[in-house]
């Protein structure tokens, strides 16, 4: 009779890791859904702002503007997104935010184009967590182009 009791408690303990994995899976699923629902409206707003500013300033990855002459080089500029991205949705938000900040910074110094745009990422482990966090930076050269 003692053997049967030991076998039953061993079976319950054997199920414990599966139960923990199940709970972790549910928690991750809910976190991803919450992250997406919170980030989506912000992402839409940034997309609209980027569309508006693209009418004022040209953003290109090449070192010159095809079909245009660069009249004046204003200098190197960069913009870091304040968003620390731990999910795909947050990363997309960080990318758009950094690009918008770069365009605004160029516009504020009188540029009508940014050439040689490059994106860099910084990945690091968040203190006290197992999650890796990313920060996005865009950089380029602010210029005044002739049409």
C-alpha positions in Angstrom: 0.0 0.0 0.0 2.9 2.4 0.7 4.2 1.7 -2.8 1.0 2.8 -4.4 1.0 6.1 -2.5 4.5 6.8 -3.5 3.8 6.1 -7.1 0.8 8.4 -7.1 2.7 11.3 -5.6 5.6 10.7 -8.0 3.1 10.9 -10.9 1.8 14.3 -9.6 5.3 15.6 -9.3 6.1 14.4 -12.8 3.3 16.6 -14.1 4.5 19.7 -12.3 7.1 20.7 -15.0 4.4 20.4 -17.7 2.0 22.5 -15.7 4.7 25.2 -15.2 5.5 25.2 -18.9 1.8 25.6 -19.7 1.5 28.6 -17.3 4.6 30.2 -18.8 3.2 29.7 -22.3 -0.1 31.4 -21.3 1.7 34.3 -19.7 3.9 34.9 -22.8 0.9 34.7 -25.1 -1.0 37.3 -23.0 2.1 39.5 -22.8 2.6 39.5 -26.6 -1.1 40.3 -27.2 -0.9 43.2 -24.7 2.3 44.5 -26.2 0.8 44.5 -29.7 -2.5 46.1 -28.6 -0.6 48.9 -26.8 2.0 49.4 -29.5 -0.3 49.4 -32.6 -1.9 52.8 -32.1 1.5 54.4 -31.4 2.9 52.8 -34.5 0.0 54.1 -36.6 0.6 57.6 -35.2 4.3 57.5 -36.1 3.5 56.3 -39.6 1.2 59.3 -40.2 3.9 61.7 -38.8 6.5 60.1 -41.0 4.3 60.5 -44.1 3.9 64.2 -43.3 7.5 64.9 -42.8 8.6 63.0 -45.9 6.8 65.7 -47.8 9.3 68.2 -46.3 12.5 66.2 -46.3 14.0 63.5 -48.5 15.5 60.4 -46.7 17.8 58.2 -48.8 20.4 55.5 -48.0 22.6 56.5 -50.9 25.4 59.0 -50.6 23.9 61.4 -53.1 20.4 62.3 -54.3 19.8 60.9 -57.8 18.9 63.7 -60.2 19.7 66.5 -57.8 22.8 68.4 -56.8 23.8 68.8 -53.2 24.3 72.5 -52.6 25.5 72.4 -49.0 26.4 69.7 -46.5 25.2 70.6 -43.0 26.8 67.7 -41.2 26.4 64.3 -39.5 23.2 63.8 -37.5 21.9 60.8 -35.5 18.8 60.0 -33.6 18.3 57.3 -30.9 14.8 56.0 -30.1 13.9 56.1 -26.4 11.9 52.9 -26.8 13.6 49.8 -25.4 12.2 47.0 -27.6 11.7 43.6 -26.2 9.2 42.4 -28.8 8.7 42.6 -32.5 6.0 45.3 -32.2 8.2 47.4 -29.9 11.1 47.1 -32.3 9.0 48.3 -35.2 7.9 51.2 -33.0 11.5 52.0 -32.1 12.6 52.0 -35.7 9.8 54.4 -36.8 10.5 56.6 -33.8 14.2 56.9 -34.5 13.7 57.6 -38.2 11.1 60.3 -37.4 13.5 61.9 -34.8 16.3 61.9 -37.5 14.0 63.6 -40.0 12.9 66.2 -37.5 16.4 66.9 -36.4 17.5 67.4 -40.0 14.5 69.7 -40.7 15.2 71.7 -37.6 18.8 72.6 -38.8 17.5 73.6 -42.3 18.1 70.4 -44.3 15.8 69.3 -47.0 17.4 65.9 -47.4 19.4 63.3 -45.4 21.8 61.1 -47.4 23.6 58.0 -46.4 21.1 56.9 -43.8 22.2 53.9 -41.8 20.4 52.0 -39.0 22.3 50.5 -36.0 21.0 48.4 -33.2 22.2 48.0 -29.7 21.3 44.8 -28.0 21.8 44.2 -24.3 20.4 42.1 -21.5 17.9 44.0 -19.3 19.2 44.0 -15.6 17.5 41.4 -13.5 15.8 39.8 -16.5 16.4 37.0 -19.1 15.0 39.3 -21.9 17.3 40.9 -24.4 16.4 44.5 -25.2 17.2 46.5 -28.4 17.6 50.2 -29.0 17.5 51.6 -32.5 19.7 54.5 -33.9 19.5 56.1 -37.3 22.3 58.3 -38.6 23.1 60.1 -41.8 24.3 63.4 -43.3 22.0 66.4 -43.4 22.2 68.3 -46.7 20.5 71.0 -48.7 19.7 69.8 -52.2 18.9 71.8 -55.3 15.9 70.5 -57.3 
